[in-house]
């Protein structure tokens, strides 16, 4: 029986689909199985059935199944085919689907969930294959165009609920709800102080990771979007536990929804990069190996970035032997009770501990855990919005409580009025990157 479009409590629906079987898919499936008394049957679906079967076997080998009477199913499906995804939803009877396949699949899976009434979650904004320099705000280009349909049919869709974006959006909502009367700025800071031992690798999908650091940076300030060259704006921040790290302004999903829902003068995303990473990136860029535009190779049209993604280490393979921690959080400035205030809402994640629990590194863990925490909030009603929403539109408290219960605790460092030395600064671009030919 397929789930009803509306009017049926999600808690009574018999299961959840994890769509995608990469590093994040593994974490989401493991955590869903660890909560199957609340979520029901877990179906792991992907194009390559062997990957889903391997995750199921690992779940069972680790004993990561809360209720042994609940099945863990596997299925082969093309996530770019809405009819095939809809058929899978109907066959499984699932009431919730977490899409952790490529974000190229978002629109097709949204269509399937709208048709069947299945609640939808993903972890990043849709990217059209081959599209570069998408105009801001990114969500308005595709997902938000479907919002009225979801509201009319009473179907829940929670967009971009990984960690960043996702938990960081919830941090922004929490800051607004509990710590500030007025918000001046939100700086989302992401640093990975871990070591995977590889010469060069990306911690998640190489195409997404490399694209986001080579395109022009978009951030929000004074009522509008600003655009600057990549690597042209930086800050240094003394992270709790991890110490001083340099970060660079990077275009990122959060900015493209937070501006609409959280009144702040400036919203900007920052990511830490090591010197070697940037030097390798520069070389690859200047050789043309980061281009998504196809070139002729012995009669075949091939995008250099696709080739690079194929030869780089699979992010899931980095988990074994990965040491150290990452820290992601929101540095929020504003006023409370008429006085200046600066607060850092953040979480740590240890690579080795993540591997020991679910066989994944911390970057995958910090994406998969919030998605399952959100699914639990939907299943039990707190986040069953029955419309399309971005995370910051929802009450952050039940989600942050559930995220901590699922393995990612969060912390608040209150700097009061004392933090003054960590504001962003413009500087000469580190690498004079040749600009892509932008669409006319």
C-alpha positions, 0 to 999 in steps of 0.5 A: 500500500502506498502512503496517503498524500495527507491526513495519515500520521507519518509515525504509522507508515511502515518504513524509510528509504535511504536513496544512495549507497555512498559514504553518506548513504552508509551512515544514513542506513546505519543510523536508520537501522539503529532507530528502526523501532521508530522508523520501521523497515529500512530500504537501501536503494541505489543503482548498484545493488551490490553496494546496498547489499554490502551496507546491509551486511555491515549493519547486521555484522555490527549489530546496528539494528535496534529491532531485529524483527524489522527487515532491512531491504535492498533495491536497485533503482535509477534515481533520475527516473521519477516513475521508478522511484515512485514505484519503489515508494509504493512497493516498500510502503515507505512514508519517508525518503532520504535522498543522499544520491547525487544532488543531480537527482533532487528534482526527479526524486521530489517529483516521485515523492510529490506523486506518492505523498512520501516525505522527502529529505535531501542534503544539498541544493539541486545542481543541473549537470554541466551548469556553472555559475547558477544565479542566486538564490540557488533554491529559487532556480528549481526547488522553490518552484515546486513549493506550491505543489507540495503545500497544495498536496500536504506533502513534507519536503525538508531541503538540505538537511545534512550538516552544512547545509542543514544543522548550520541552518538549525544553528541559525534558527536557534541563535535567533530563537534563544540567543539574540534579539537582533542578528548582525552577521552569521559566519558559517565556519567549517574546518577539518583538522583530520588527516586521511594520509592521502596525497590529495582527496576530497571528503565528499563527492569530488565534483561538488567539492571542487566546483564549490571552491572554484566558482565565484563566491556569493554571499549576502550583505546589506540586503543583496547578494555580493559576488567575489573571485574564489580565494579572495576573502579570508579570516583566521579563527581560533577554534575551540579544541582545534586552535587557529585555522585560516578559512576562505569565503566559499559559495555555499547552499546556506546563504541562498535560503538563510537570507530569506528567513533570518534577518541578518546584515551579512551571511557568509560561508567559510571553509578551511583548506591546507596549503598542499590542497590549494596548490594541487587544486591550482595545478589541476585548475590551470591544466583544465582538469577541473572543467565540466565542459566535455572535450574530444578524447579519441572520438569520445566526449568526456568532461575532465572533471568526470575523469578526475572524479573517477581516479580520485579516492572514493570518499568512503574509502578514506574512513579507515585510518582517518584521524583527528576531528572536524568542527563546524559551526555558526559564529553569530554576532548581534545584540541581546537585551541591548548589549553586543553579543557574539556566540559560536554554536558548533559541533565536533566530530572525530573521524576514528570514532565515526569509523568505529561506530558505522565504518565511515569518516566524520564528513560522511557522518556529519551529513548522514546523522542530521538527515536521520535525526530530521527523519525521526522528527518528521516521523514523530510529528515535530517536523512534519510540515506538510509543505516544502521548507528549508531547515531554518523555517522549523523549530530547531529544538526538537532537531538539535535534541535528536541530533545529539541523541544520534551521536552529534552533540552541539555546543555554545561558546559565548564570547560576550562582547570580547571577540573582535579579531576574527572579522573577514578581510579582503586580500590579494587573491592567492591564486590568479585563477583564469575565470570560466567563460560565464554563460551570457 
